[in-house]
Amino acid sequence: MNDPDFEGMEGALVALLLASDLVRGKVGKRVHSPALPQGAQLPALVIRVISGDDDYTHKGPDELAERRVQIDAWAKTKAEARSAARAVRKLLSGFRGAVDVAGQVVDLGPIFAAGDRDLFEGEAPDRRIGRSQDFTVWAREPDPT
């Protein structure tokens, strides 16, 4: 993946989602950040980092970071949204491994599911229904300098 909008830990998550036959079977290559574009084809995913902390030792910062990541599955029906969300959860919950992002290796994991909720947006007939999930993601990213 060489999308400049996605790098580091976020890029690794997007690469992992797009490499999954299960996830692609639900949303194709429709993964957006930080919001769903107006008129976007559904179903689709939206990924955003909502908070995070860097890890420190007594010698100072290390490369390990913890991020809370929200992934929303948007669709025209509740069943489609939940199906896409389940595919994401099945892939990510408990994941640990190295992911190549444009030649940079990002060590992900562990990843923990940390909550979910339903989303509704718009009025009929243009209503979108979503399932939002939070994940706690530990990642070791290469130093960008």
ZAFIDREN-742142 format. One line per field, with one value per residue (C-alpha): residue number from 1; residue in three letters; x, y, z. Coordinates in nm, 4 decimals. Layout:
nr [NUM,...]
rest [ALA,...]
X [X,...]
Y [Y,...]
Z [Z,...]
end
This chain:
nr [1,2,3,4,5,6,7,8,9,10,11,12,13,14,15,16,17,18,19,20,21,22,23,24,25,26,27,28,29,30,31,32,33,34,35,36,37,38,39,40,41,42,43,44,45,46,47,48,49,50,51,52,53,54,55,56,57,58,59,60,61,62,63,64,65,66,67,68,69,70,71,72,73,74,75,76,77,78,79,80,81,82,83,84,85,86,87,88,89,90,91,92,93,94,95,96,97,98,99,100,101,102,103,104,105,106,107,108,109,110,111,112,113,114,115,116,117,118,119,120,121,122,123,124,125,126,127,128,129,130,131,132,133,134,135,136,137,138,139,140,141,142,143,144,145]
rest [MET,ASN,ASP,PRO,ASP,PHE,GLU,GLY,MET,GLU,GLY,ALA,LEU,VAL,ALA,LEU,LEU,LEU,ALA,SER,ASP,LEU,VAL,ARG,GLY,LYS,VAL,GLY,LYS,ARG,VAL,HIS,SER,PRO,ALA,LEU,PRO,GLN,GLY,ALA,GLN,LEU,PRO,ALA,LEU,VAL,ILE,ARG,VAL,ILE,SER,GLY,ASP,ASP,ASP,TYR,THR,HIS,LYS,GLY,PRO,ASP,GLU,LEU,ALA,GLU,ARG,ARG,VAL,GLN,ILE,ASP,ALA,TRP,ALA,LYS,THR,LYS,ALA,GLU,ALA,ARG,SER,ALA,ALA,ARG,ALA,VAL,ARG,LYS,LEU,LEU,SER,GLY,PHE,ARG,GLY,ALA,VAL,ASP,VAL,ALA,GLY,GLN,VAL,VAL,ASP,LEU,GLY,PRO,ILE,PHE,ALA,ALA,GLY,ASP,ARG,ASP,LEU,PHE,GLU,GLY,GLU,ALA,PRO,ASP,ARG,ARG,ILE,GLY,ARG,SER,GLN,ASP,PHE,THR,VAL,TRP,ALA,ARG,GLU,PRO,ASP,PRO,THR]
X [0.0000,0.1432,-0.1368,0.0298,-0.2847,-0.2160,0.1210,0.2626,0.0199,-0.2881,-0.1368,-0.0599,-0.4215,-0.5525,-0.3095,-0.4226,-0.7912,-0.7362,-0.5344,-0.8184,-1.0434,-1.3134,-1.3097,-1.2732,-1.5683,-1.7796,-1.6532,-1.4265,-1.1427,-1.3622,-1.1598,-1.1620,-1.0141,-1.1012,-1.4617,-1.6882,-1.6789,-2.0100,-2.1692,-1.9339,-2.0378,-2.1543,-2.0734,-1.7493,-1.5179,-1.3929,-1.0839,-0.9539,-0.7206,-0.9211,-0.6597,-0.3254,-0.0185,0.3452,0.5278,0.8218,1.0962,1.3208,1.5569,1.2885,1.0471,1.0637,0.9096,0.6019,0.2725,-0.0814,-0.3630,-0.7399,-0.8661,-1.2269,-1.3423,-1.6922,-1.8676,-2.1275,-2.3972,-2.7535,-2.8854,-2.8170,-2.7380,-2.4717,-2.3142,-2.3006,-2.1625,-1.8787,-1.8098,-1.7941,-1.5401,-1.3225,-1.3469,-1.2660,-0.9526,-0.8228,-0.9214,-0.6144,-0.3992,-0.0257,0.2224,0.4414,0.2828,0.4740,0.3572,0.5392,0.8662,0.8339,0.7589,0.5149,0.4833,0.1193,-0.0236,-0.1615,-0.4901,-0.7870,-1.1536,-1.2588,-1.6247,-1.8894,-2.2088,-2.4698,-2.4686,-2.7440,-2.7076,-2.9404,-3.3044,-3.4756,-3.4115,-3.0485,-3.0086,-2.6799,-2.6569,-2.3288,-2.1582,-1.8704,-1.5976,-1.3067,-0.9793,-0.6809,-0.3787,-0.0212,0.2276,0.5998,0.6611,0.9913,1.1284,1.0230,1.3421]
Y [0.0000,0.3367,0.5738,0.8770,0.9365,0.6134,0.5644,0.4083,0.2252,0.3540,0.2463,-0.0974,-0.1394,-0.0326,-0.2706,-0.5529,-0.4783,-0.4623,-0.7855,-0.9756,-1.1682,-1.1657,-0.7856,-0.7171,-0.9499,-0.7139,-0.3655,-0.4111,-0.1582,0.1119,0.2149,0.5883,0.8244,1.0326,1.0475,0.8899,1.1089,1.2506,1.0161,0.7272,0.3836,0.1541,-0.0626,0.1027,0.1416,0.4584,0.4387,0.7064,0.7292,0.8806,0.8885,0.7482,0.7470,0.6854,0.4437,0.5478,0.3763,0.5267,0.6190,0.8106,0.7346,0.4054,0.3109,0.1454,0.3331,0.2600,0.4009,0.3846,0.3327,0.3632,0.1705,0.2399,0.0056,0.1995,0.0406,0.0838,-0.1873,-0.2864,-0.6429,-0.5237,-0.2903,-0.5612,-0.8166,-0.5827,-0.4966,-0.8662,-0.9264,-0.6419,-0.7707,-1.1285,-1.0055,-0.7557,-0.8836,-1.0566,-0.9839,-0.9622,-0.9434,-0.7375,-0.5457,-0.3853,-0.0338,0.0976,-0.0675,0.0269,-0.2598,-0.1808,-0.4309,-0.4441,-0.6009,-0.7029,-0.5558,-0.5706,-0.5036,-0.2258,-0.1479,-0.1051,0.0857,0.1426,0.4538,0.6149,0.9093,1.0885,1.0506,0.7926,0.7135,0.8251,0.6922,0.5241,0.2698,0.1911,-0.0178,0.1561,-0.0389,0.0726,-0.1166,-0.0701,-0.1094,-0.1481,-0.0749,-0.0352,0.1995,0.2803,0.6243,0.8531,1.0612]
Z [0.0000,-0.0992,0.0025,0.1662,0.3750,0.5597,0.7264,1.0398,1.2662,1.0826,0.7501,0.8913,1.0053,0.6638,0.4889,0.7173,0.6486,0.2720,0.2717,0.4384,0.1991,0.4676,0.5061,0.1327,0.0741,0.2855,0.1851,-0.1153,-0.0985,0.0553,0.3621,0.4398,0.6987,0.8928,0.7663,0.5092,0.1953,0.0799,-0.1723,-0.0856,-0.2045,0.0753,0.2574,0.3636,0.6617,0.8283,1.0472,1.2826,1.5778,1.8629,2.1390,2.2366,2.4526,2.3851,2.6109,2.8271,3.0193,3.2877,3.0024,2.8123,2.5292,2.3469,2.0117,2.1636,2.1404,2.2514,2.0409,2.0674,1.7143,1.6053,1.3003,1.1729,0.9321,0.7294,0.5136,0.3929,0.6274,0.9856,0.8733,0.6263,0.8824,1.1498,0.9040,0.8007,1.1667,1.2603,0.9817,1.1162,1.4739,1.3692,1.1903,1.4454,1.7913,1.9329,1.6259,1.6704,1.3836,1.1515,0.8632,0.5749,0.4855,0.1775,0.2842,0.6529,0.8907,1.1715,1.4550,1.5604,1.8677,2.0671,1.9484,2.1845,2.1063,2.3449,2.2785,2.0119,1.9382,1.6678,1.4470,1.2427,1.0073,0.7694,0.6753,0.4563,0.1756,0.2200,0.5754,0.6601,0.9365,1.1043,1.3645,1.5420,1.7191,1.9330,1.9479,2.1748,1.9487,2.0665,1.7923,1.7450,1.4543,1.2876,1.3646,1.0759,1.0979]
end
